Structure formats: structure tokens, C-alpha cells
Amino acid sequence: MNRIIEANFLPAPVEEAKEKPRILIIDDNRDFTHSGKLALERTGRYSVWEENEPARAHQTAQRVKPDLILLDIAMPETDGGEVAARIESDPTLHRTPIVFLTALVTKAEARSGLQIQGHPFWPSGSVFQSWSQALNEICLRYLTMDTLQALGLQNVTNN
């Protein structure tokens, strides 16, 4: 007797995620992107994609069409500044908010309003006490108001 077992191990197609803000996390550290993806998806508010190859980040962004990009600054070969420049030069992506993630700043410095290459930045790694709370705070702060209103999230707090 032959049995056929079907299992879907592939991520959900981009089209299925249109009802939630799409977040793209770009970092060469797979553990970092995976834990960030899990933390954000646990809130039930976001669809999250990971990209661990900076050279492919622009192509992934074109495919996903994210509402927000969380981008590591310090990556080998292609750094976050180069990736951001490629995304900004793309007419279909140039309005996508980009938040740089870096272990080189404190949370107080990030909240001061300073920017790197015209983009806000946020501390990554061990600075976060709670992944879910910190990443949710970033998303709610930097997603465009139009996106938040369309999804009914404009009055959501970080509590």
C-alpha cells in the first residue's frame, strides 16, 4: 500500500502576506534574522522574510516588496550602506523605510534621533532585553502611517 504524504516546507508566498505589514530583515547572521523573524511573527501583526546574503538583498526586496526593511550595517563584502543605496535607487522600493541595526550604539543613542546615511538606526544583539517588544517598537515607529492605518494598527501601543 502506497501512501502519499504532502508537506509544505516552503515559506508562504509573498501574495498571501498582503494583509499584514511585510518586514524584511537583512543580516549575515542567520541566528539573528531567524530569532527576529520568530519574535515579530509571534505578535501576529507582521509577515517577515529573512535575507542572509547581502548581495541578494536587493533582489529579495524586489520580490517581497516590504513595508519596512531592518538592515544590519556591518556585514562582510557588501555592507548595509551599499545595500541601502541599491534599494533606494530602485524606483519601486525607494520609499521603503530602512532602519539600520547595529551593535555599535546604545538604545539611548538610537532614541536621540541621530541617523546614519539619512536612516534611523537601532541597537541590535544583546542590547535588546525583549526581542518581541523591541522589534515591535521599531516596526510601529517606522512603518508608514498609511500602512498602519490600512491595517488598523495606528492606535497600537508598545505595551
N, C-alpha and C positions, 0 to 999 in steps of 0.2 A: 504494500500500500504506500503510495507516494503522497506526501503532504507538502503543500506549498505554504511557506510562512513569509509574509510580507512585512518588512520593517522599513521605516523611513529614517535613515541616519543623517540625512542631509538637512541643513538649516532651512527654515521656512523661506519660500520665495519672497523676493522683495515686494511683489504685488500684494501679498497677504498682510503686510505690515502697515498698510496705508492709514489705518485708524489710530495708530499711536505715533508719537514723535520718533523719528529714526535717529539713533545715535551711532556714530562710527568712532570706535576707539582705535587709534593708530599708535602702536608701540612695539618695539622689537622684543619686548619681554612677554612671552606667551602667558606666563602665570599672572602678570599684571592685567593684561587685557581680559583674560578669562574671569578673573575674580571681579573685575569691574563690570563685565557683562552680566555675571550672575547677580551681583548686588543691584544693578539697575533693573534687571528683568524681574527680580523679586518684588519690586514695588508695584508691578503690574501696569506701570504707566508708559513704558518705553519698549521699543523693539531695538535691539542692539546688535551691531556687527563688529567683528574684530578684524584688524589687519596687522600682521606682524612683519610684513616685508615693506619697508618704506618705499622701495622702488615701484611697488604695485599699488600704493595708497591712492594715487590719483585715479587709476582705473577702477578701484573698488568704490571710491566716492562717486564716480560717474554711474556705476551700476546701482548703488544703493540710494543715491540722491538724499543724503542725510539732512536732517533739520539742524544738527549740531555735530561738530567734529571735536573730539578730545584727542589732542596730538602731543606726543612726547617731543621734547626739544632735542635731547641728546640721544641720538641714535647713530650707529656706525654707518659709514658710507654716505647715506643720504640723511641729513639732519632735518629736524622739524621745520626749520625756516625754509629749506628748499621745497619740502612737501607743501607747506602753506602757500608758497609762491606759485607752484604749479596749479593748485586748486583755485587760487584767486585769479589766475589768468584764464581760467575756463569760464566762458560766458554763462554756462548752465549752473555753475557752482559758486561763482564769485560773491554771491550774497550769503552763502552759508557761514554761520558764525563758527569761528575756530577758537578753542580755548587751549592754550599750551599747558601741558602738565610737566612739572619739573620738580625734582628733589632738591633743587638748589635754593628754594625760597621757603619762607615760613608762611603760615596761614595769615598772620598779621600783615606781612608784605603783600600777599595776594589781595587782601581786602583793601589795601591802601589806594587802589585804582591805577597803579602803575601798569604799563603794558610793555610787551616785547614785540617788536615789529608791528605795532598797532593792534595787537591782540591781547586780551586779558590772559593771565596765567594763574595757575592753581598748584599748590604743593601736592606732590604725589607720594606714593610709598608709605613709609612709617609715620608721616605727619598726620594721616587720617586716623582718627580714633574709631570711626564707624564708616566703613565703605559706603553702605547704603545711604546714610544720612549725608555724607559729604558729596557723593556723586549726584544725588538727587538735588542738593543745593546748587551745584554747578548747572545742572540741566534747567532747573527752574529759573535761575538767574540769567542764563544766556540764550535760551530758546527765544525766538522772536515772539512778540506779543500776539501777532496774528496766529501763529501756530498754537500758542497756549489757549487763546480764545476759541479757536476752531475745535479744540479738544475739550473745552470746558475745564481747563486747568488753571485759569488765570487767578483764581482765588485760593489755590492750594498753598499751604504753608509748609515749612520745613520740619514741623514738629512730628 
